[in-house]
């Protein structure tokens, strides 16, 4: 997950949205804190936090590289079963799903975190502990989220809290990189199609509230030609030269700062040897914006850059012809949950009631899919403090991390209300 802070919400009161009744109708935070059963659940959070941190470490030391999350998914399924969740299963995409029935089947809140990491197979995922500081790949993003999801279910059980609606707890696959949100896409299109009323993803450290989903297009582009000897076949079209022309054009793109729109050539490769004209050269490109029109515009410029690079290389040389393949390997739709919506205001209310800072962010997370479908959705941070996300030196400071767990618990109860 990558997040951009949009600002601090300064409002001191919350509107009374007609879409939510009961606890979530106006300002649920203070009302929830006054409930004896919920006070007991919050006390359970404090007691359980050391255990939750151990769960965070244990899960993080189970490798979950891109497209190979199965071992961690099985451990997460076992954790769901141990918590007494109902109908615990791993779906066809690899998502782990378990239900905690409420007084009524609906509304159904999906409360989730993602299982996968950005780190390739073979990465040392052992976690080092130095006092409150945990260091290891993925320890914050998203082992913290996975642990908080378990913590919420455990605290509800410990205090015997029955929510009004049903909470479905989920560990998703494919949130990172070329996973292309495949897990949550499957959740909405197949496993829980038509059954999700509200969606929350817990992702990373801190206390932010992501309500704007940054869309992205990702391509793998390959220029292909006949290839040959660098001296004997000189004058032959060169895929690497064409790739260079395309990259140079991309580097000169002009994009708006508002809405923030970005582009990046992340990886390149190709060629056979220093004395060979390559027969292929490739690159992987990422383009992002929270605005669908801006994203479409930079994508159009990208397509033109490829066409021009291909034409220029073919015109430059007299021998052979190049072709270009463009494979869309990632398509994350943009989306937005309005900051005045009931779901955002409910999260703001419980955040403020606990005395935590309130910030509204934009980012690319599992919530993009729900937002794009018009289903109320946010992504919340899991507490604590994190640094170095997506690096081997990623760290998570557990100091007061229970505050994030408390916020997640109150959010789940508020959003499971009718």
N, C-alpha and C positions, 0 to 999 in steps of 0.2 A: 504494500500500500504506500502511495505517495500522497501527502496531504499539503494543502496550501491554506493558511489561516486567512479568512476573509474579514475577521474583525470581532469585536466583543459586543455581545448583545446587551444593550443598556436599558432596555425596558424594565420597569419595576412592577408591572402587572401583566397578567396574561388574559387574553380574550377567552370567552366561553364558547368554544366551537360546538356547533350542533352535532357534529359527527360523533363525538364522544359523550357518553352520559356517565353517571356515577362518578367514581373517583377521578377519572381523567377529564371531567367536564370543564373545570376552571383552572385551579392551581393545586394539583394533586400532591405536591411535595409535602407541605405542612400537614395535610390531612393524613397522609400515610405515616408520617413520623409520630402521630398521636395514637395510632392503633397499637394495642398491646401485642397482638400476634406479630405485627411487623417489627415492633421494637425487639421482640424475641428473635426474629430472623436476623436483624442487624447485629444483635449480640452474638449470634451463631457465626456470622461473617468474621468477627474479630477472633473468635476461638479457632475457627477453621483456617484462617489465612496461612499459618505455617504449613498445614497440610496441603493447601492449594499451591503454595510455592514449590513444595516437593513434587506435586503433580506436574507443575510447569516444567521443572527440570527433567522429570522422568519422560514426559512426552517429547521434550526437545531432543533427548538423546536417542530417540527412535528415528532413523533417517526417513525423510519424506521428500525426496528430490522430485523435480517436475515429472509428472506422469507416472510416478512410482510411490504413491502415498499409502499403499495397501497395509503395510505393517503398522503404521501409526493409526490408520483407520480401524484396524482390528483392536488395537489397544484402547482406542476411544470408544468403540462399541462395547467393550467389556466394562469400561468405566460407566457408561450409560446404564448398562444392565445392573451394575452394582448399586446404582442410585435408585433403582426401582422404576425407571422409566418404562413405559409401555410400548409394545410394538417396535422394539429396537431392531434396526436392520441396516444393512449397507445396500444402497440402491445400485442400479446398473452403471451409473457414472462413477461410483465410489464414495458418494456422500454417506455419512453416518447420521441416522435419524432416530430420534426417540421422543415419545409423546408424554407429557404430564397433563392428564385430563383436568379440566376445570369443572366448575359447576355446570357449564354448558359447553358444547363443542365449539361454538363461535362466540366472540371473535377468536380466530387462531392467530397467535403471535409466533412467528419463527424467530428464534433467538440463536444466533450462529457465530461461528468463528471458522477460519480456514486452516486446513490440515497441512497444506503444502508449503514448501520453502523455495527460495530461488537457487539453492545450492545444489550442484550436481552430485551424482552418485559418487561415493568415495570420500566425500568431505568429512573431516573429523568434527562430529557434532557433540562431543563431550562438553559439558558445562563446567566452568571453573567458578568457584565461590570464594569471595573475599569479603567477609562480613556481610553487609546487606547487598553487595554488588555481585550479580550473576553475569558471566560472560560466556557467550557461545552463539554460533550461527542460528538465527531464528528465535532467540530467547524472548525477544519482545514481539516480533512480527513473524508468526502469530501464536507462539506458545503461550504468551500471556492471555490472549483472547480465548484460547482453548481452555486454559485453567479457570478463567472467570466464568465461562459458560457452565463448567462443572460446579463451581462455587455457588452460583445462583440456584441450581437445582438442589444442591445439598442444603443450603440455608432454608429454602422453602420446605424441604422435608423435615429438617430439625425443629422448625417452629410450627409444623403442621398447618402451613398456610395454604388455603384453597383459593386459587384465583377464580375470577368470574368466568373467564374464557380459558381455552386450552393453550398451553405453551408447547410448541414443538422445538426441541433442542436439536441443533444440527452442527456437524463438522463437515465443511465443504472441501472439495478438491478443486484444483485448477484455478485458484485465484491469482497466482503470480505468473508473470512472464507470458510465455506462449500457451499457458493453460487456458487463456482466453475466457475465463469465468465459466468454464464448461460445467463445473459442478452446480453452480447456482442457476445457470441456464437450464440444466436438466431438471432442477428442483421445480422451477416455475412452469416448464413446458410439459413435464411428465410426472415426476414423483408426487408432487403436491399441487398439480395444476388445478386452478380454481378454488384452492382451499386456503390460500394465504391472505389474511386481511391486513397484517402489519408485519414489517420485517426489520430486524435489528441485527447488524453485524458488529461484533466486538473485535477490534483490530488494532494491535499495537499498544504503546504506552502513552500515558498522559490523561487528559480530561477533555479533549476536543469532541465536537459534535460535527460530523461530516454530513451535510445535507445537500451538497451539490456534487453530482457525479460527473467526473471528467471523462469524456469519451475518447477513444483512441482507435486509430487504424494502424495496423502493423503489416508490413510486407516483407517477403523474401523475394528479391529480384535477382535473376540470373541472366547474364549476357552469354550467348553461346556462338561459337564459330568453328572453323575447321581446325585451327591450331597448326603449328609447324615450327621449323627451325628458325631461330632468331636471325641467322645470317642467310641461310639458303632460301628461306621463304619470306624474306623481307619484302614488305609491300602488301602483306596479308592483313586483313582486318584483325583487330586485337580486342578481345573482350575486356581486358583490364584497362586499356585506354578508354573504351566506352564507359566503363564503370567510373573511371576518374572524371570524365566529362560530366557524368550525371551527378556525382558527389559535389563537384565544384559548383554546379548550378543550384543544387539543394542548399549548399552553404550560403548562397546569396539570397535566399528567400527573405522577403519582408513580411512579417506577420504582426497582427495587432497585439498590443499589451493588454487591452481590455476588449473583449474577453481574452484572457491569457491563452495564447495558442503557441504550440511548440513543435519542433521537429528535431529528429536526431538520427544520424546513421550510426547504429550501435555496433555492428559487426560487419567485417568484410573478409573475403577469402577468394582463393582461386589460383590458377597457374600450376605449372608442372616443375619448372626449373628456371634458373636465371637465364639460360640460353634457349628457352622455348617461348614461342608465341602461344599464349594460353588458348585452350579450347573452351574454357568457361571461367567466369568470375561472378561473384555474388555479393550481395549486401543485404542486411536486415535494417529496416527503417521503421521508426516509431513517430507518429504524429498525434498530437493531443489537443483537445479543447473542450471546455464545458458547453460551448455553443456549437450546435450541430452545423449551422451554416458556415461558421469559421473553419470547422474541421473539414467540411466538404470543399471549401475553397483551397486550403493548403493541399488537400489530396489532389485536386485538379491541377495545381501547379506542379506537384510531384509527377503526375502522369505526363504532363507536357515536357518536363525535364528529361524523362526517360525517352520519350519519342525523339526529342531533339538530339540527345546524346547518341542514340542509335543511328539517326540520319547522318549526323556529322561524321561519325566513324566510318560508316559505309561510303560516304562521299569522299573521305580523305584518301582512301586506298583503292587500288585498282583490282585487287585480287580478293575473291571470297565475299561472302555476305554474312552479317551478324543477324541474330534474332534475339529477342528479349522475352523472358517469361516473368510474369508478375503474379505472385501467389499471395493472396490475402491470408495471413496466418493469425491475425488478431483483429477482432471487431467488437469493441466495447462501446455500447451505446451511451451517449450522454443522457443526463437526466437531472431532475431537481425536485426536491421536496421543499415547498415554500417555507420560509422561516416562521410565518404566521400560522402554519398548519398545526393541527392538534398534536401530532406525534412529536414535532420539534418542540413545541411549547411544553409538552409533558416532560421531555428530557431536560429542557431548560429549568423547569420548576423543581425537579428532584435534584438537579445539580446545584441550584441556588440554595435549596433547603438544607443541603449538607455543607454549605459554606465553601463550595468549590468554585473555581473560576469558570466562567461561561465564555466559550469561543465557538464561533461557527466557521467551518472549514469547507474546502472543496477537495476532492480527491478521487482516485480511481479504485473502487472497492467492489465487493460483492453486491452492495446496495445499488449499484448502477442499474442492474437488471430490473429490480422492483421499481425504481424511480422512473425508468423509461416506460414501464408498463402502467404507470399511474397509481401504483400501490404505495401507500405511506411507508417510507423507509428512511432509516438513518444508519450511519456507522458511528459507534462511540469507541473512544479509547478505554483501555482497561486499567488505568491507574498507574502509579509508580512513575519512574522516569527512565526513558530509553535513549540510547545513542547508538550510532553506527548501524542503523538498519540496512540489511542486505550486504553487510560486510562480515568477514570472518571474526572481527573484533566486536560484533554487536553486543551491547550490554543492557542490563535492566537493573535499576536500583529499586530494591524492594521496600525502601523506607516509606512507610505510610501507604503501601500499595493497597491495603484493605479499603481505603477510601474509594478507590475505583470499583472495587467489588461491591461496596455498599451502593454506589450510584447505579451500577448495573442491576442489582437486585430491585431497587425501587423502580427503576425504569421498566423492568419486566412485569412487575405487579401492576403498575399504572397502565401499561399498554395492553395487558390482558383483561382490562376492565371493559365492560359493555358501555 
